[in-house]
Amino acid sequence: MENSRLAKVKKLLTVIISVGWIFFGVALKNYLAAKLENFQNLELANYLIEKFKLKGMGELQALFDKVQTSLLVAIILIPLFIVILSLVLKKRGKEMASVSNLMGMTLAGLWMVIGYYIAGGILKGNMIVPIFSVPANILQFVGGLIIAYPIILGLKRTKYIKNI
């Protein structure tokens, strides 16, 4: 009885984390799109053009489009990647192959991306400039997930660390 209840809780948490990930990505993408529609802050536009060594508003728009595309791809591919990885690892008999374990790592990565975004906004004085670092932070998170997963599996097999 307890195992089925725990399984239900894990599934519920997995859904909540997935929805949170999608919500964050879509909200960030929509925020950037809204800021682009009425880009009235010419000083900020000039700052971005200078910072990224762009040749005017056309290249700034192209950079915004690239960031929006990267965010959309990350929103879709990361949960899909986690589910596929979970299925592949379950077939191979890996003990930490559950979607909930992988989603826990995803939640940690989401927390990192949000934290870096907010900190960047505070440091830069506006919330547009740090949006450009979100795709790189997502890539950092995915790289960390790929590196950490085998390490955790190895540590779990030691006699010193039983309950990771």
Salt bridges, closest charged atoms under 4 A:
GLU95 OE2 - ARG157 NE 3.56
